[in-house]
C-alpha cells in the first residue's frame, strides 16, 4: 500500500491528511509463519514475497541472478563485506542442484557462518534477498515523495524503520527532500524543503525492548510539512 498511498486516499475521496504514520517493519506473523520463507529459523521454500502475485521470489534471485548482480544485492541490501564471495559460493552450488529452501541455503553458506555470528550474518543475507524481492527501498522512496502533497499545512509524518538502509532514506528525505546529492539553492542561497524535522530520533528504551524484543532496532523519525 505504501507506494499507492495517494491513489488509495483519493479512492476514498481524501486529498489531504493531518498526519501519516508509517511502520516499515515486516509483520511478526510473516516471520512466524514458516511457509513464507522470511525467517532463518524454519526450513521453508525461498519465497519471501509480501504479495504472492508478484513474479520475483527469493528462489529466483538465489538461483537465476547473475553472480555480479547477486553480489550487489547482498552488498547493498545486506551490507555484507564478503558479498562477492557469498555470491560466488551460491552460483557454484546451484550448478549442481537448485537451492530451494532456507536450510539448503544455510548449508551452502555454512563456511561463512561462524557459530558466534551465524544468526546475525544469516539475518543480513535474508534481509538482502527480501528487500530485493519486494523492492522495499524503491517502495519507500515512492511513498516519501508523495507525502508533501498529501499533508495539510503543518501536517506530520512519523516513520518507524527497522534497519539502517530504511532509516538513512527517511533521514535524508526529511533533511534534504532528496535521497542523493544536495538540494538546489535559489539566487540568494536559500533552500526550499518540503519537510522540517520535529524533535530528535526516538528509539525504544530497555523497558520496551524487554516487553517486545522485536522493537530493539526500531527508530522513529518525525517531520512536519513546512
C-alpha positions as CSV (number, residue, x, y, z in Angstrom):
1,X,0.0,0.0,0.0
2,X,2.9,2.5,0.7
3,X,3.6,3.2,-2.9
4,X,-0.1,3.7,-3.8
5,X,-1.0,5.9,-0.8
6,X,-2.1,8.8,-2.8
7,X,-4.2,6.7,-5.1
8,X,-5.7,4.8,-2.1
9,X,-6.7,8.0,-0.4
10,X,-8.3,9.5,-3.4
11,X,-10.3,6.4,-4.0
12,X,-11.9,7.2,-0.7
13,X,-12.3,10.9,-1.5
14,X,-9.4,12.1,0.7
15,X,-7.0,14.6,-0.8
16,X,-5.2,15.9,2.4
17,X,-4.5,14.4,5.8
18,X,-3.2,15.9,9.0
19,X,-0.8,13.0,9.7
20,X,0.8,9.8,8.3
21,X,2.2,7.1,10.5
22,X,4.3,4.5,8.6
23,X,5.6,1.4,10.3
24,X,8.0,-0.2,7.8
25,X,8.5,-3.5,9.7
26,X,7.7,-6.9,8.4
27,X,4.9,-8.3,10.4
28,X,5.6,-10.8,13.2
29,X,3.0,-13.1,11.5
30,X,5.1,-13.3,8.4
31,X,8.3,-14.1,10.4
32,X,6.4,-16.7,12.5
33,X,4.8,-18.5,9.5
34,X,7.4,-20.9,8.2
35,X,6.0,-21.4,4.7
36,X,6.6,-17.8,3.7
37,X,10.4,-18.2,3.9
38,X,11.1,-14.9,5.8
39,X,12.7,-16.5,8.8
40,X,16.1,-18.1,9.2
41,X,14.6,-20.3,12.0
42,X,12.5,-22.6,9.8
43,X,13.1,-24.7,6.7
44,X,10.8,-23.3,4.1
45,X,10.8,-22.5,0.4
46,X,12.8,-19.4,-0.6
47,X,9.8,-17.3,-1.3
48,X,9.8,-14.0,0.7
49,X,7.1,-12.3,-1.3
50,X,4.8,-9.9,0.5
51,X,2.4,-10.1,-2.4
52,X,2.0,-13.7,-3.6
53,X,1.0,-12.4,-7.0
54,X,4.4,-10.9,-7.7
55,X,6.7,-12.8,-10.1
56,X,10.0,-12.3,-8.3
57,X,10.8,-14.6,-5.4
58,X,13.8,-15.5,-3.2
59,X,14.1,-18.7,-5.2
60,X,14.5,-16.8,-8.5
61,X,17.1,-14.4,-7.0
62,X,19.2,-17.2,-5.5
63,X,19.0,-19.5,-8.5
64,X,18.9,-17.2,-11.5
65,X,20.6,-13.9,-10.7
66,X,24.0,-13.5,-12.4
67,X,26.9,-13.6,-9.9
68,X,27.7,-9.9,-10.1
69,X,24.0,-8.8,-9.6
70,X,23.6,-11.2,-6.7
71,X,26.7,-9.9,-5.1
72,X,25.4,-6.3,-5.4
73,X,22.1,-7.3,-3.8
74,X,24.0,-8.9,-0.8
75,X,26.4,-5.9,-0.5
76,X,23.9,-3.1,-1.0
77,X,20.9,-4.5,1.0
78,X,22.7,-6.8,3.4
79,X,25.8,-4.7,3.9
80,X,28.0,-7.8,3.8
81,X,31.7,-7.1,3.2
82,X,32.2,-10.5,1.7
83,X,29.2,-10.3,-0.6
84,X,31.2,-11.3,-3.7
85,X,32.5,-14.4,-2.0
86,X,29.0,-15.4,-0.8
87,X,27.5,-14.8,-4.3
88,X,30.3,-16.9,-5.9
89,X,29.6,-19.8,-3.5
90,X,25.8,-19.7,-4.2
91,X,26.4,-19.6,-8.0
92,X,28.8,-22.6,-7.7
93,X,26.5,-24.6,-5.6
94,X,23.4,-24.1,-7.8
95,X,25.2,-25.5,-10.8
96,X,24.8,-29.0,-9.2
97,X,21.3,-28.6,-7.9
98,X,18.9,-25.7,-7.4
99,X,18.7,-24.2,-3.9
100,X,15.0,-24.3,-3.0
101,X,14.8,-23.9,0.8
102,X,16.2,-21.7,3.5
103,X,18.0,-24.6,5.2
104,X,19.6,-25.6,1.9
105,X,20.9,-22.0,1.5
106,X,22.3,-22.1,5.1
107,X,24.1,-25.4,4.3
108,X,25.6,-23.9,1.2
109,X,26.9,-20.9,3.1
110,X,28.0,-22.7,6.3
111,X,31.6,-21.7,5.7
112,X,30.6,-18.0,6.1
113,X,28.6,-18.6,9.3
114,X,30.9,-18.8,12.3
115,X,28.9,-20.0,15.3
116,X,29.1,-16.7,17.3
117,X,27.8,-14.7,14.3
118,X,25.6,-17.2,12.5
119,X,22.3,-15.6,13.3
120,X,23.5,-12.0,12.5
121,X,25.0,-13.0,9.1
122,X,22.0,-15.1,8.1
123,X,19.7,-12.2,9.0
124,X,21.7,-9.9,6.8
125,X,21.6,-12.4,3.9
126,X,17.8,-13.0,4.2
127,X,17.2,-9.2,4.6
128,X,19.1,-8.5,1.4
129,X,17.1,-11.1,-0.6
130,X,13.8,-10.0,1.0
131,X,14.4,-6.3,0.1
132,X,15.2,-7.2,-3.5
133,X,12.2,-9.5,-3.8
134,X,9.8,-6.8,-2.6
135,X,11.7,-3.7,-3.9
136,X,11.3,-2.3,-0.4
137,X,13.6,0.7,-0.7
138,X,12.1,1.7,-4.0
139,X,8.6,1.5,-2.5
140,X,9.8,3.6,0.5
141,X,11.2,6.3,-1.9
142,X,7.9,6.4,-3.9
143,X,6.0,6.7,-0.6
144,X,8.1,9.5,0.8
145,X,7.9,11.5,-2.4
146,X,4.1,11.6,-2.2
147,X,3.9,12.8,1.4
148,X,4.4,16.6,1.0
149,X,1.5,16.7,-1.4
150,X,-0.7,14.7,0.9
151,X,-0.1,16.6,4.2
152,X,-2.1,19.6,5.2
153,X,-0.1,22.7,6.4
154,X,1.9,21.7,9.4
155,X,0.7,18.1,9.0
156,X,3.0,15.5,10.4
157,X,4.9,12.4,9.1
158,X,6.0,9.7,11.5
159,X,8.1,6.8,10.2
160,X,9.3,3.8,12.2
161,X,12.1,2.0,10.4
162,X,14.0,-1.2,11.5
163,X,17.3,-1.2,9.7
164,X,19.9,1.4,8.7
165,X,19.0,1.3,4.9
166,X,15.5,2.5,5.5
167,X,16.5,4.9,8.3
168,X,19.1,6.6,6.1
169,X,16.5,7.2,3.3
170,X,14.0,8.7,5.8
171,X,16.6,10.9,7.4
172,X,17.9,12.2,4.1
173,X,14.5,12.9,2.8
174,X,13.5,14.9,5.9
175,X,16.7,16.8,5.8
176,X,17.1,17.5,2.1
177,X,14.0,16.5,0.3
178,X,16.2,14.1,-1.7
179,X,17.7,10.7,-1.4
180,X,21.0,11.5,-3.0
181,X,23.0,14.7,-3.5
182,X,22.2,18.1,-2.2
183,X,19.1,20.3,-2.8
184,X,19.3,23.2,-5.2
185,X,19.7,26.7,-3.8
186,X,17.9,29.8,-5.1
187,X,19.6,33.0,-6.2
188,X,20.0,34.1,-2.6
189,X,21.4,30.7,-1.4
190,X,18.3,29.6,0.3
191,X,16.9,26.0,0.1
192,X,13.2,25.3,-0.1
193,X,12.5,22.0,1.6
194,X,9.1,20.2,1.9
195,X,9.5,18.9,5.4
196,X,11.0,20.0,8.7
197,X,12.4,17.7,11.4
198,X,10.4,17.5,14.7
199,X,12.3,16.6,17.8
200,X,15.1,14.0,18.0
201,X,15.4,10.5,16.8
202,X,13.3,8.2,19.2
203,X,14.4,4.7,20.0
204,X,12.9,2.1,22.4
205,X,14.1,2.1,26.0
206,X,15.2,-1.1,27.9
207,X,11.7,-1.5,29.3
208,X,10.0,-1.5,25.9
209,X,12.7,-3.9,24.5
210,X,12.1,-6.3,27.4
211,X,8.4,-6.2,26.7
212,X,8.8,-6.6,22.9
213,X,12.3,-7.8,21.8
214,X,11.5,-7.1,18.1
215,X,11.3,-3.4,18.9
216,X,15.0,-3.3,19.7
217,X,16.1,-2.0,16.3
218,X,13.2,0.4,15.8
219,X,13.8,4.1,15.0
220,X,11.1,6.8,14.9
221,X,11.6,10.0,13.0
222,X,9.0,12.7,12.9
223,X,8.7,15.6,10.4
224,X,6.2,18.4,9.7
225,X,5.2,20.0,6.4
226,X,6.7,23.4,6.1
